Amino acid sequence: AQSVSQHNHHVILSEAASLELGCNYSYGGTVNLFWYVQYPGQHLQLLLKYFSGDPLVKGIKGFEAEFIKSKFSFNLRKPSVQWSDTAEYFCAVNARTGGFKTIFGAGTRLFVKA
Amino acid sequence: EAGVAQSPRYKIIEKRQSVAFWCNPISGHATLYWYQQILGQGPKLLIQFQNNGVVDDSQLPKDRFSAERLKGVDSTLKIQPAKLEDSAVYLCASSYRTSGLTDTQYFGPGTRLTVL
């Protein structure tokens, strides 16, 4: 079955540490890729997205993600996290082969220690 | 720009009771989604509307769940009768794109349902 896998369910970092959250998907063909974030007490919101073009995309708050087609991956990175990055992060994939249905990963809870 | 509105925010019911959730998407957004998010999991698509037509309802438990989007704007999701395993957050989202691969989705605050 088509799926989206996020490798880490819980991550704890100290401020200024670097962050990389893994995301792998099982779809072939054309995909739209997203990272959504949910800050405590807030709605799910878009962090960044990849549709086409440069596989390194930049989002809000210094986040970036790299699409590696050969690895079916879309990992999220930030060179230096802040306490305010404490949130839950979801990778999501929308693919023609998936009937255009958006599939979300299980999420990664990030806690940044001040 | 007003966001996606949902009500109620919280609902507690007993099993076998009925419940309904309401969603008002962002003005001008053709596509509306209902997701179920069980604790510890990512959102799971229940149903997707384009205007007032259903695009995908393959994961909607149709024996107990129903949804409609009259006039292509507001939408309601109903559960009748509820089961314990329906306890979850029900998210509504909308997007502008009308066909093909999905564009950015804008999410509402969700309705947290507890079934006792």
Interface residues (C-beta under 8 A of the other chain):
Chain A: V4 T30 V31 N32 F34 Y36 H43 L44 Q45 L46 K49 F51 F90 A92 N94 A95 R96 G99 F100 K101 T102 I103 F104 G105 A106 G107
Chain B: G3 V4 Y33 Y35 G40 Q41 G42 P43 K44 L45 Q48 V55 D56 S58 L91 A93 G100 L101 T102 D103 T104 Q105 Y106 F107 G108 P109 G110
